């Protein structure tokens, strides 16, 4: 009897033999058999690469922003705690006044000082004040620099202002008088779009006034603006005034007072006396500055009205209708020079200047300074005497 054929995994003697190795399959590697008890089967090979997430750009951007924030904070701290001399240009001028050339010349200089915007001391300047320069400080610092510079023969004030606070305007007026007395250098005013109320107040003491053909000027008057909400609170909001005061007229001009009450009328009369007194002083400023050049009936035009350059010329409020070239020619004539260079005074545009700070004034009070700048932009000046034209 013949033996049956052996099984595929058996030897002819009937012993089991391990299966032949599997040929390597595409995409798989031939690995040794796993230990007993471990699953068998083909093991995939690593024929692909794990891609790294593309975060390099965002990581770089984040680092740049982080460094920028730190840098800005360091600059603010430097400005507040001792960086004044560097940040405000203090090495050139104690108040950061710089000199820019307008036109060349061979015989000394004519200095131009701008008086722009609302005339308020400490307001309107700096990064948080709209980018404008404090006109009171600019005028005073500019006049000091012009007085100290022996090459400056005359000053031109470029006025472009609706006016502002009576006291702020008076500060500039006083600085002009001091400059003239100490230096004997002539001052010429060149009026641009607007030189009204306080803008004219600071122009009156000049040796010569030139106004552009389209200039509006005059408005010689004083105003105290206010509001009265009596009735609104009681009828609409149902509110009641709860003011506690010592002194019968402590709340004169209050926006909550009954306009028909005797107290309100008395307070209004007292405020009117103050305004009339300041108006009289304003007219004295005009008379002292213009003198015999004024028309005989000039006071009848000093009633707060606005006027054109031609009208102002007839009354004697200005001397000439023209352009900047006319103002320069007159400045040279009064100073006795020819072909003078024209330079303009401005503020250093460093960080300290952008913050409205100067080398002498930068102290650890940056927060207080910012607060005042913001308040200056938001207030409506109620109850404050103003030499300003408000159409």
SETOR-317456 format. One line per 10 residues: for each residue x, y, z of C-alpha. Coordinates in pm, 1 decimal. Each point is the difference from the previous one (the first is absolute). Layout:
SETOR-317456
X/Y/Z | ...
END
This chain:
SETOR-317456
0.0/0.0/0.0 | 138.0/328.0/-101.7 | 26.2/300.2/240.6 | -210.5/310.7/-74.0 | 178.7/301.2/-137.2 | 138.9/230.3/273.3 | -178.0/316.7/98.5 | 148.2/322.5/-135.2 | 168.1/77.6/333.0 | 117.4/-350.7/72.5
313.5/-181.7/-89.5 | -23.9/-339.6/-167.6 | 45.0/-153.2/343.5 | -306.2/188.8/123.5 | 174.2/263.6/210.9 | -138.7/354.8/-7.1 | 225.6/261.8/-150.2 | -35.5/381.9/19.4 | -172.5/157.1/-297.1 | 223.5/145.9/-263.6
67.6/371.4/37.9 | -238.8/233.3/-174.4 | 150.4/199.3/-279.3 | 24.0/372.2/77.8 | -302.5/191.3/-115.1 | 16.8/347.1/-152.5 | -27.8/267.4/265.7 | 84.4/-240.1/282.6 | 330.6/-106.4/149.8 | 85.9/-360.6/75.2
36.7/-18.2/376.2 | 92.1/-298.7/215.5 | -291.3/-190.5/147.7 | -144.0/150.5/315.3 | 43.8/-172.5/332.6 | -255.6/-258.0/101.9 | -330.3/151.7/95.2 | 49.6/314.2/-209.4 | -221.1/57.2/-302.4 | 148.2/-88.9/-328.4
-36.5/172.5/-327.0 | 175.8/246.1/-224.1 | 137.5/316.7/162.4 | -46.4/321.6/-196.5 | 313.1/185.8/-83.6 | 46.3/376.2/53.9 | -16.0/101.5/-363.7 | -138.3/350.4/83.3 | 124.1/290.3/215.6 | -194.4/174.6/273.3
-37.1/366.9/-98.3 | 68.8/259.3/270.4 | -275.2/257.3/57.3 | 76.3/323.5/-177.7 | 14.1/234.8/299.6 | 325.0/180.6/-79.2 | -165.0/316.8/-138.8 | -245.0/34.2/289.2 | 268.0/-70.0/255.0 | 221.0/270.8/-152.3
-289.2/245.0/-13.2 | -84.3/-65.1/363.2 | 358.9/60.7/104.9 | 11.5/327.1/-195.2 | -323.7/123.2/158.4 | 121.4/-100.1/345.9 | 329.8/184.0/-45.0 | -183.6/303.5/-140.7 | -232.7/23.1/298.4 | 293.3/-22.9/239.0
189.8/264.9/-196.9 | -291.4/244.3/2.7 | -45.6/-41.0/372.9 | 369.5/58.1/57.7 | -12.7/320.6/-202.3 | -295.7/124.7/201.3 | 181.7/-77.2/321.7 | 311.4/172.3/-129.8 | -202.8/309.3/-85.0 | -158.6/3.8/342.7
299.7/-83.3/215.1 | 296.9/195.5/-121.7 | 28.5/-22.2/-376.9 | -93.1/361.6/-49.2 | 326.7/131.8/-131.2 | 16.8/-264.6/-271.4 | -367.0/-37.3/-88.3 | -91.6/368.1/-5.8 | 301.5/125.4/-187.0 | 130.1/169.7/313.2
358.6/8.4/-126.5 | -94.0/259.8/-259.3 | -256.1/206.1/188.4 | -140.2/-32.1/353.8 | -353.4/-14.3/-140.5 | 63.0/-193.0/-319.6 | -27.6/302.7/-233.5 | 158.3/-72.8/-335.5 | 74.9/223.7/-296.0 | -107.4/-81.8/-354.7
112.7/190.0/-306.4 | -270.1/155.4/-218.9 | 215.1/201.8/-234.2 | 366.9/79.7/-28.4 | 158.5/338.4/47.3 | 334.1/164.2/57.8 | -75.2/257.0/268.9 | -123.4/-149.4/325.3 | -336.0/-160.0/65.6 | -370.4/78.8/31.9
-157.9/-244.7/247.2 | -355.1/-126.4/-54.6 | -207.3/-112.6/299.2 | -338.9/-159.5/-64.0 | -302.6/51.9/223.2 | -243.6/-265.1/-117.6 | -329.6/-125.7/132.6 | -184.9/77.4/319.9 | 216.6/198.0/239.8 | -3.7/-206.3/319.3
298.4/-40.4/228.1 | 105.8/-362.0/32.7 | -276.9/-128.4/-229.0 | -8.0/-122.8/-359.7 | 358.5/-104.9/-16.3 | 165.6/-337.9/-15.0 | -96.8/-344.1/-113.6 | -315.5/-8.6/211.0 | -104.8/352.4/-91.0 | -54.7/-43.0/-374.2
356.2/62.9/-109.0 | -8.8/373.4/34.1 | 260.7/202.4/201.2 | -90.4/195.1/314.6 | -18.4/354.4/-146.8 | 80.0/175.8/328.8 | 314.5/-201.9/65.8 | 102.9/15.5/-366.1 | -31.8/379.8/-12.6 | 187.7/53.1/326.4
277.1/-247.6/-80.6 | 31.6/127.4/-356.1 | 33.2/360.5/114.3 | 266.3/-102.3/253.4 | 198.6/-172.3/-272.3 | -35.2/294.8/-237.5 | 115.8/235.9/275.2 | 307.5/-212.7/71.8 | 97.7/-42.3/-366.6 | 207.4/299.0/-111.9
-54.7/-91.6/-363.9 | -378.7/47.7/31.3 | -88.8/356.9/-99.4 | -380.2/-20.6/11.1 | -288.3/-235.9/77.1 | -310.0/-82.8/-202.8 | -295.2/-140.7/191.5 | -215.8/-215.5/-228.3 | -341.6/12.4/163.7 | -270.7/-247.0/-95.4
-232.0/-20.3/300.4 | -362.7/61.9/101.4 | 125.0/108.3/341.7 | -27.5/-180.1/329.4 | 37.7/68.9/369.5 | 36.7/361.3/108.6 | 284.7/-82.4/236.4 | 182.2/-217.6/-254.5 | -25.4/278.5/-259.0 | 125.8/249.3/255.9
304.3/-218.7/70.5 | 103.5/19.4/-365.9 | -73.6/373.1/-11.3 | 221.1/54.3/304.8 | 282.6/-208.3/-149.8 | -11.5/212.9/-316.8 | 25.9/324.3/197.4 | 295.2/-134.7/198.1 | 175.0/-109.7/-318.2 | -36.4/343.4/-157.8
123.2/180.1/310.4 | 301.2/-225.2/52.6 | 118.7/-38.7/-359.7 | -138.3/291.3/-205.4 | -51.3/-255.4/-277.6 | -313.2/70.7/-205.3 | -295.1/-239.0/-6.3 | -225.0/-32.1/-304.3 | -325.3/-197.9/4.2 | -116.2/-191.1/-306.0
-365.1/-104.1/29.6 | -108.1/-306.7/-194.3 | -351.4/-148.1/-9.2 | -114.4/124.3/338.8 | 136.3/239.7/258.4 | -304.4/75.0/210.3 | -64.2/86.0/364.0 | 300.6/-138.7/189.2 | 172.9/-32.2/-335.7 | -27.8/376.6/-35.6
82.6/52.8/368.5 | 348.7/-144.2/-57.6 | 40.3/193.9/-326.4 | -79.8/347.0/133.5 | 346.1/81.5/145.5 | 183.4/-79.1/-325.9 | 188.7/273.9/-184.9 | -180.9/-85.3/-324.1 | -295.4/-224.2/-88.3 | -44.1/-158.3/-342.0
-320.4/-194.1/-70.9 | -71.7/-224.9/-292.5 | -272.7/109.4/-240.0 | -225.7/-278.0/130.9 | 80.6/40.5/371.5 | -278.7/33.5/254.8 | 97.0/206.4/302.7 | -144.3/222.6/270.3 | -250.8/-157.4/241.5 | 121.4/228.3/276.1
-212.7/-130.1/283.4 | -17.0/-237.8/294.8 | -245.7/-282.2/58.6 | -93.6/-240.1/277.2 | -193.0/-292.5/-139.1 | -228.4/-213.4/209.2 | -314.7/-209.6/-4.1 | -317.4/-2.9/204.3 | -182.8/-327.8/48.7 | -253.1/118.8/253.3
-331.8/-168.0/-72.2 | 160.6/-274.0/-207.3 | 105.2/-197.4/305.1 | -322.5/56.7/191.1 | -239.2/-56.2/-287.3 | 175.8/-265.6/-208.0 | 254.7/-172.8/220.0 | -185.3/73.7/323.6 | 326.5/105.5/161.7 | 48.4/255.5/273.8
294.7/228.1/66.4 | 182.7/-93.1/317.5 | 277.2/261.7/8.3 | 144.7/87.2/339.6 | 171.4/338.0/11.8 | 134.9/266.9/231.3 | -46.4/346.0/-149.2 | -309.4/126.4/-175.0 | 170.8/45.0/-336.7 | 220.8/-307.3/6.5
-215.6/-158.5/-271.8 | -45.4/308.5/-215.1 | -49.9/-108.0/-358.3 | -93.2/-353.8/104.4 | -159.4/-203.9/-276.9 | -256.9/-134.1/246.3 | -117.9/332.8/147.3 | -344.6/137.6/-70.2 | 55.9/282.6/-252.9 | -297.0/187.3/147.4
135.2/-2.7/353.5 | 155.4/306.5/159.7 | 311.7/-199.4/82.6 | 55.2/-92.6/-364.7 | -55.1/357.2/-118.8 | 242.9/136.4/255.9 | 264.2/-251.9/-99.3 | -48.7/79.7/-367.1 | 43.3/371.2/71.8 | 326.1/-69.3/183.0
130.6/-207.1/-291.1 | -94.8/276.3/-239.4 | 210.1/245.0/202.6 | 299.3/-234.9/-31.3 | -44.0/-34.4/-376.1 | -38.1/375.8/-42.9 | 318.7/59.2/199.0 | 194.5/-244.4/-215.7 | -145.1/155.4/-315.6 | 117.9/342.7/116.5
346.7/-143.4/55.2 | -8.8/-159.0/-347.5 | -78.0/337.8/-156.8 | 285.2/157.7/196.7 | 233.4/-263.3/-147.1 | -117.0/99.0/-347.7 | 37.8/372.3/69.4 | 346.4/-36.7/152.5 | 117.0/-216.9/-288.1 | -147.0/187.5/-293.8
8.6/356.5/133.8 | -52.6/274.8/-256.3 | -55.0/-249.2/-281.2 | -351.9/-67.0/126.6 | -298.2/179.1/-149.8 | -183.1/241.0/227.7 | -305.9/-223.1/24.6 | 193.6/-324.5/39.4 | -167.9/-88.9/331.1 | -335.2/-33.4/-170.8
152.6/-289.9/-197.7 | 147.3/-163.3/311.1 | -333.3/-162.5/83.0 | 92.1/-359.4/-73.5 | -72.8/13.2/-371.3 | 214.7/-187.9/-248.1 | 129.6/191.1/-300.7 | 195.1/-40.8/-320.9 | 355.0/118.4/-55.7 | -119.2/296.7/-207.2
-244.9/106.9/268.2 | 267.6/-33.0/268.0 | 237.8/210.9/-210.1 | -249.3/288.5/-19.2 | -46.9/0.8/377.5 | 372.0/-21.8/68.3 | 0.6/-344.9/155.5 | 263.6/-110.6/-254.6 | 261.7/182.0/-208.0 | 9.5/-186.4/-329.7
-179.7/-259.0/-210.6 | 249.4/-234.7/-158.1 | 191.9/-324.5/21.8 | 291.0/-140.6/195.4 | 244.5/168.4/-238.0 | -143.3/336.2/103.9 | 47.2/-85.9/365.9 | 361.2/-103.4/-63.3 | 75.8/317.0/-192.5 | -141.6/212.4/280.7
196.4/-192.6/262.6 | 321.5/60.5/-192.3 | -83.9/368.0/-39.8 | -69.7/46.9/370.7 | 318.8/-190.9/90.3 | 211.6/185.4/-255.7 | 123.3/-311.4/-179.9 | -31.2/-147.9/-346.9 | 3.4/-353.5/-135.3 | -44.2/-161.0/339.1
-57.4/-373.3/26.9 | -339.0/-112.8/126.4 | -1.9/-268.6/267.7 | -296.7/-156.6/173.5 | -3.7/-112.4/360.3 | -166.9/-327.5/82.0 | 4.6/-285.8/244.9 | 236.9/-295.3/-6.7 | -201.8/-300.6/-122.3 | 167.6/-249.4/231.3
-200.7/-220.5/236.0 | 10.8/253.0/281.3 | -127.2/273.6/-228.9 | -274.6/-224.1/-139.8 | -115.0/-55.1/356.2 | -11.0/376.7/46.5 | 289.3/-5.4/246.0 | 313.5/212.1/22.4 | 343.1/-63.8/144.6 | -64.5/219.6/302.3
-355.7/-115.5/55.7 | 25.8/-378.8/-34.3 | -60.3/-142.0/347.0 | -148.4/-322.9/129.2 | -345.2/136.3/-83.6 | -75.4/-155.2/-336.5 | -340.7/-127.8/107.6 | -97.3/341.9/134.0 | 112.2/163.0/-323.4 | -201.9/-240.2/-216.4
-307.1/55.2/217.4 | 22.3/376.2/-41.6 | 44.7/-31.2/-375.5 | -309.0/-217.3/-33.5 | -206.5/231.4/218.2 | 108.4/297.6/-208.4 | -144.1/-166.9/-308.7 | -329.0/-94.4/165.0 | -92.4/308.4/198.3 | -241.9/259.2/-140.1
145.3/284.9/208.5 | -322.3/81.5/190.0 | 17.3/290.4/241.2 | 338.7/111.3/-124.4 | 69.7/346.2/-148.9 | 114.9/-47.0/-356.6 | 131.7/234.4/-265.7 | -110.7/-225.0/-280.4 | -213.4/25.4/-311.0 | -274.8/-262.3/1.7
-231.9/31.1/-302.0
END
